[in-house]
Amino acid sequence: MKLKVTQENLKSALAVVSRVAATRATLPILSNILLKTDGNRLVLAATNLEIAISKNIGGKVEQEGSITVPARLLNDFIANLPSTNIELSTDENTLRIKADKYESTINGVSADEFPSLPQVEGKKKYSISAKNLKTAIAQTVVAASNDEARQVLTGVYIHTIDKHLYLVATDSYRLAEKRLIQTNDDISVLVPASALSEVLRVMDDNTENVEISFDEGQAAFKVDEVELVSRLIEGNYPDYRQLIPKSGETEFVVPKKDLLNIAKISSLFAKESAGSITLNVSEEDQEIQIHSVASQVGENTSKASAKVTGSGDVTLNSRYLLDALNVTEAESVKFSFSGKLNPCVLTSTNKGSDDYLHIIMPLKS
């Protein structure tokens, strides 16, 4: 293999691909990145057997070939080179790198030992606005579980209801649901939240659309010159819709920034109590307040004016409330609840923004 590429393009591609390479893999080859030529392009790829990602960059190819080399070393090395043209060449299982006044060799492993990159021949394919998909992923992955013992809850459930495609995630303490597009297909797949987080990272402001396809065991996401393929999670997702309250006895509408500000301030005093804050709602005063206590430091009560119906109080995990507010794009939000132990619902009040809801389970006060 012998070719020339620019440092900027190679650096950018490595930053995307190297994240997926396993750092503590049971198979050492999974810590490597695959480099292979394809016409006048260089393909970079990595996999951890759950997720595979590849990116193409342009180059001047003189001799075709392939090799795998340690991901971390190559990424760090290229990132520290000057902005110039880089010559890559191989001699058996050694990669030689020349750039300006720098010359290095990196010992690699034959590309024949690298796992085959998966292909998704899905009949169900969609082209979705990158902006809309980016919002949908950000608003749902935040509620997915990190507990591998409950693997089903570590995924984002992509499914159809009434000819609409939805994304939903829950860790059993909170739940986020986003309506995305209309479709006549019947979809029910469970994509690892970690895979969607990688999709989120590779989208930039210039990405217009993302191509998505599914087959029986995999999902593929094509983002510009990047393709990410993920295994689907097996299992039945819980019937989450029965958890969504039809209405709330107490509700208020408030500018998002006001609720976010008082929640942030109160969270500073809630660290000793596992993030516990108490939200008090007064219809008489048309006001909400959040109270938190830090026994060794002090306590805080922060207030905001709101349009209130009903009165009551509920105890919440401040991080869950902040996470929900941070991914909600609305200028104004509605928060509703019934009693101290029933689910709380956060939605947007913006016109045409009824496609997202976030549920937070209260803490026992």
BELCORFEN-V591463 format. One record per run of one state. SS is the DSSP state (alpha for helix, beta for strand, coil for the rest). FROM is the first residue (numbers start at 0). TO is the last residue. Records with the same first field share a line. If there is no record, write none. Layout:
# BELCORFEN-V591463
SS->FROM-TO / FROM-TO
This chain:
# BELCORFEN-V591463
coil->0-0 / 17-26 / 38-39 / 47-49 / 58-58 / 63-64 / 79-83 / 91-92 / 99-100 / 109-109 / 113-122 / 141-146 / 161-162 / 170-172 / 182-186 / 202-207 / 214-216 / 223-224 / 232-238 / 243-248 / 267-269 / 273-274 / 282-285 / 294-296 / 305-305 / 309-310 / 327-330 / 337-342 / 348-354 / 360-364
beta->1-5 / 31-37 / 40-46 / 50-57 / 59-62 / 65-69 / 84-90 / 93-98 / 101-108 / 123-128 / 154-160 / 163-169 / 173-181 / 187-191 / 208-213 / 217-222 / 225-231 / 249-254 / 275-281 / 286-293 / 297-304 / 306-308 / 311-316 / 331-336 / 343-347 / 355-359
alpha->6-16 / 27-30 / 70-78 / 110-112 / 129-140 / 147-153 / 192-201 / 239-242 / 255-266 / 270-272 / 317-326
